[in-house]
Amino acid sequence: MRGLVADDEEGIRNVIREYLEFDGHTVAEAANGAEAVSLCRMQKFDFIVMDIMMPVMDGFAACREIRRGDPSVPVLMLSARGEEYDKLKGFQLGIDDYVVKPFSPRELMMRVGAVLRRAQAPGSAENVHETVRIENMLVDFTARQVTIDGTEVELSPKEYDLLVYMAQNKNIALTREMLITNVWGYDFYGDERVVDSHIKNLRHKLERDYIETVRGVGYRVAKETC
């Protein structure tokens, strides 16, 4: 697979590139957020490893711009800052994982692999074409597409996976732990608040509250029409 590594420190880029190439990936590099955005406009990547603190354009701004052109590309953020605000802001942008510097290259490779597996799992070719309609929203599992009144809604990979899992379990109150286990997977290292951030993003993008809050439990998708 083809990956993009964006970091203003050449030494870190070299280490990540070497490990990714050893795992069989091809790698492009960017020294700042603006270069990363430019590269993503010229070619498509299967995943992105991006630092937050970069010159010209930081990782948050770069991720936001890249998502406009390719809302489905998985993004793993790097940061020397382990503050909760940074993590929540990243997850609100729809990133797929977050790694604090200094990090173990082997752990980073495991996280990249986990992100790619989660991005590829739903809607695989072997699944039967299946859709669910919830009021005026149509969720197409095989096409990995969500439309409202016929207009496609752009979601990040994780936002889509979360919506699909909830739609497949409609009318069931799902705890945050259940959502993390089934959407993020057992190898996810974050905490339960990542679910709340993604639910907030989904509600904003869908422009309608299809997702109900079940007080003291979690969330559910409950309204459906034929």
C-alpha positions in Angstrom: 0.0 0.0 0.0 1.0 3.6 -0.5 1.5 5.8 2.5 2.3 9.4 3.2 4.6 10.4 6.1 4.4 14.1 7.1 6.8 15.4 9.7 9.1 18.4 9.9 11.9 16.2 11.4 13.8 14.4 8.7 15.2 11.8 11.1 11.7 10.8 12.2 10.5 10.6 8.6 13.4 8.4 7.8 12.7 5.9 10.6 9.0 5.7 9.8 9.8 5.3 6.1 12.3 2.5 6.7 9.8 0.5 8.9 6.9 1.0 6.5 9.0 0.0 3.5 10.2 -3.1 5.4 6.5 -4.0 5.9 6.0 -3.8 2.1 4.5 -0.3 1.8 5.7 2.5 -0.6 6.2 5.8 1.0 6.0 9.5 0.1 7.3 12.2 2.4 6.3 15.8 3.3 8.2 18.2 5.6 5.2 20.3 6.5 1.4 20.3 6.3 1.2 22.3 3.1 3.4 19.8 1.3 1.2 17.0 2.6 -1.9 18.7 1.2 -0.2 19.3 -2.1 0.8 15.7 -2.4 -2.7 14.5 -1.6 -4.1 16.7 -4.3 -1.8 15.1 -6.9 -2.1 11.4 -5.9 -4.2 9.1 -3.7 -2.7 7.5 -0.6 -4.0 4.4 1.3 -3.0 5.9 4.7 -1.3 9.0 6.2 1.0 9.3 9.2 1.1 13.0 10.2 2.7 15.1 12.9 0.7 17.8 14.5 3.3 20.4 15.1 4.7 21.4 11.7 5.7 24.7 10.0 3.6 26.4 7.3 0.5 24.4 8.1 0.1 22.2 11.2 -1.3 18.7 11.1 -4.8 19.7 12.2 -5.2 22.2 9.4 -3.6 19.8 6.9 -5.9 16.9 7.9 -8.9 19.2 7.5 -7.9 20.1 4.0 -7.0 16.5 3.0 -10.3 15.3 4.3 -12.1 17.7 1.9 -10.6 16.0 -1.1 -10.4 12.4 0.3 -12.7 11.9 3.3 -12.0 8.1 3.4 -8.2 8.1 3.8 -7.1 6.7 7.2 -5.0 9.2 9.2 -2.8 8.4 12.2 -1.6 11.5 14.1 1.8 12.0 15.8 2.4 14.6 18.5 5.0 15.4 21.1 2.1 16.7 23.2 0.0 14.2 25.0 -2.6 16.6 26.2 -6.2 15.5 26.2 -7.3 18.6 24.2 -5.0 17.6 21.3 -6.3 14.0 21.3 -10.0 15.1 21.3 -9.4 17.7 18.6 -7.8 15.1 16.5 -10.6 12.7 16.9 -13.1 15.4 16.2 -11.4 15.8 12.8 -12.0 12.1 12.3 -8.5 10.8 12.6 -8.2 7.0 13.1 -5.5 6.9 15.8 -3.1 9.1 17.8 0.4 8.3 18.9 2.4 10.4 21.4 6.2 11.0 20.8 8.6 9.5 21.6 7.1 6.3 20.3 8.2 2.8 19.5 8.5 2.3 15.7 7.2 -1.3 16.1 4.2 -0.1 18.0 3.6 2.5 15.3 3.7 -0.2 12.6 1.2 -2.3 14.6 -1.1 0.8 14.9 -0.8 1.4 11.1 -1.7 -2.2 10.4 -4.7 -2.0 12.8 -5.9 1.2 11.2 -5.7 -0.4 7.7 -7.5 -3.6 8.8 -10.3 -1.6 10.4 -10.6 0.6 7.3 -10.8 -2.4 5.0 -13.1 -4.7 7.0 -16.6 -3.2 6.5 -18.2 -3.5 3.1 -15.6 -5.9 1.7 -16.3 -7.6 -1.6 -17.4 -10.8 0.0 -20.3 -9.1 1.8 -23.8 -9.3 0.2 -25.0 -5.9 -1.0 -27.1 -4.6 1.8 -28.6 -1.3 2.7 -30.6 0.2 5.6 -32.9 3.2 5.4 -33.4 5.3 8.5 -36.0 7.9 7.8 -34.6 9.9 4.8 -31.0 8.5 5.2 -29.8 5.5 3.2 -26.7 3.6 4.5 -25.2 1.4 1.8 -22.8 -1.1 3.5 -21.2 -2.5 0.4 -20.6 0.8 -1.4 -19.6 2.4 1.9 -21.9 5.3 1.1 -24.4 7.4 3.1 -26.9 9.5 1.4 -29.7 11.8 2.7 -32.5 12.6 0.2 -30.2 11.3 -2.5 -27.2 13.5 -1.6 -24.0 11.8 -0.5 -22.7 12.7 3.0 -18.9 12.7 3.3 -17.8 10.9 6.4 -14.4 9.8 7.7 -13.7 6.1 7.7 -14.3 5.8 11.4 -17.5 7.9 11.3 -18.8 5.7 8.6 -17.9 2.5 10.5 -19.5 3.8 13.6 -22.7 4.7 11.8 -22.8 1.3 10.0 -22.4 -0.6 13.2 -25.2 1.4 14.9 -27.5 1.0 11.9 -26.9 -2.8 11.8 -27.9 -2.8 15.5 -30.8 -0.4 15.3 -33.2 -0.2 18.2 -30.4 -1.6 20.5 -28.9 0.6 23.2 -25.1 0.4 22.6 -22.7 1.2 25.4 -19.5 3.1 24.7 -17.5 0.0 25.5 -19.5 -2.0 22.9 -18.9 0.6 20.3 -15.1 0.8 20.9 -14.8 -3.0 20.9 -16.8 -3.5 17.7 -15.8 -0.3 15.8 -12.3 0.5 17.0 -11.3 -3.0 17.9 -9.6 -4.7 20.9 -6.2 -3.1 19.9 -7.5 0.5 20.4 -5.5 2.4 23.0 -7.7 5.4 23.6 -10.6 6.0 26.1 -14.4 6.0 25.8 -14.6 9.8 25.1 -13.5 9.1 21.5 -17.0 7.7 21.0 -18.7 10.9 22.1 -16.4 13.0 19.8 -17.4 10.8 16.8 -21.1 10.9 17.6 -20.9 14.7 17.8 -19.3 14.8 14.4 -21.9 12.4 12.9 -24.8 14.5 14.2 -23.2 17.6 12.8 -22.6 16.1 9.3 -25.9 14.3 9.1 -27.7 17.6 10.0 -30.3 15.7 11.9 -30.3 13.7 15.1 -30.7 10.1 13.8 -28.7 9.0 16.8 -30.4 9.0 20.2 -28.6 9.3 23.6 -29.6 6.7 26.0 -28.9 8.3 29.4 -26.6 6.3 31.6 -25.9 3.7 28.8 -24.7 5.1 25.5 -26.4 5.6 22.1 -28.7 4.0 19.6 -30.2 4.4 16.2 -33.9 3.8 16.7 -36.0 5.4 14.0 -36.5 3.5 10.8 -38.9 3.5 7.9 -39.4 1.0 5.1 
